[in-house]
Amino acid sequence: MTEPAGRAACGVCLRPQSACICQWIRPVAHEAGVLILQHPLEAGHAKNTGRLLQLSLPRSRMLMGETFEEAGLRAALAETPAYTVLLYPPTPQDDDTPALDLERLKDPPRVRLVVLDATWRKSRKMLHLNPLLRRLPRLSLEDVPASAYLIRKAHKPGQLSTLEAACAALVQLEGDAGRYRPLLQAFNGFVAQQQAFVPK
């Protein structure tokens, strides 16, 4: 989303002031750390939820790119002592992916969740271009909730927005759905705001 020249952008959410999403930020006292890897095409997309997610998770960090310099990505993955897992379903071509260490998942404050903020097609490309990501254990969602992301078309059942998927994964790790309820309720407001921009 780009604002015509002369119009200011919000200094927090980086969106045009007319489409600021700061009212939907709901800080969450989450336990697991989160690293969001955002594809460049998502950065300016009006319907993107990655920025709202990052602004609502104090223990999160966002990096933007499609191909990441290996040393920089390795450093980001090892910033603090943690067990790092990638939120992504298993894929047949990556059958050598390390198995999840279920014991380490029982200590959420020492888990780092890596989330790809991209379309499914672009996320597959990010995996292909970044071998470090392919070598991470995969965390897949056990019970996929119904999506409230009515502003982008899902190509398969069970596909969620980045924010919904990350919240579902954190609930799965931490066992506290109530902690994320205010953010998911605010997400509904974000969706309604975006729908209001669509010409009738």
BELRA-V435970 format. One record per pair of residues at least 24 apart in sequence whose ideal C-beta (glycine too) atoms are under 6 Angstrom apart, sorted by sequence separation. I is the first residue (numbers start at 1). J is the second residue. D is the distance in whole Angstrom. If there is no record, write none. Layout:
<<I | J | D> <I | J | D>>
This chain:
<<38 | 62 | 6> <40 | 64 | 6> <163 | 187 | 6> <33 | 59 | 5> <34 | 60 | 4> <35 | 61 | 6> <36 | 62 | 4> <37 | 63 | 6> <38 | 64 | 5> <87 | 113 | 6> <30 | 57 | 6> <39 | 66 | 6> <141 | 168 | 5> <24 | 52 | 6> <28 | 56 | 6> <82 | 110 | 5> <83 | 111 | 5> <84 | 112 | 4> <86 | 114 | 5> <87 | 115 | 5> <27 | 56 | 6> <28 | 57 | 6> <25 | 55 | 5> <26 | 56 | 5> <82 | 112 | 4> <21 | 52 | 6> <25 | 56 | 5> <100 | 137 | 5> <13 | 51 | 6> <98 | 137 | 5> <94 | 134 | 6> <148 | 188 | 6> <151 | 191 | 6> <97 | 138 | 5> <150 | 191 | 6> <1 | 44 | 5> <151 | 194 | 5> <1 | 46 | 4> <117 | 162 | 5> <90 | 138 | 6> <33 | 82 | 6> <86 | 136 | 4> <88 | 138 | 5> <89 | 140 | 5> <115 | 166 | 5> <84 | 136 | 6> <85 | 137 | 5> <86 | 138 | 6> <87 | 139 | 5> <85 | 139 | 4> <113 | 169 | 6> <73 | 132 | 5> <66 | 126 | 6> <67 | 129 | 4> <68 | 130 | 6> <108 | 173 | 5> <108 | 174 | 5> <50 | 117 | 3> <42 | 117 | 5> <32 | 108 | 5> <42 | 118 | 6> <31 | 108 | 4> <31 | 109 | 5> <32 | 111 | 4> <33 | 112 | 4> <34 | 113 | 5> <35 | 114 | 5> <36 | 115 | 5> <37 | 116 | 5> <38 | 117 | 4> <39 | 118 | 4> <32 | 113 | 5> <36 | 117 | 5> <87 | 169 | 5> <39 | 122 | 5> <47 | 151 | 5> <47 | 152 | 5> <53 | 163 | 4> <52 | 163 | 6> <49 | 161 | 5> <50 | 162 | 5> <49 | 162 | 5> <53 | 166 | 6> <49 | 163 | 4> <56 | 183 | 5> <32 | 170 | 6> <30 | 170 | 6> <32 | 173 | 5> <31 | 174 | 5> <47 | 194 | 6> <28 | 183 | 6> <26 | 182 | 5> <26 | 183 | 4> <26 | 186 | 5> <24 | 186 | 4> <24 | 189 | 5> <24 | 190 | 4> <21 | 190 | 6>>
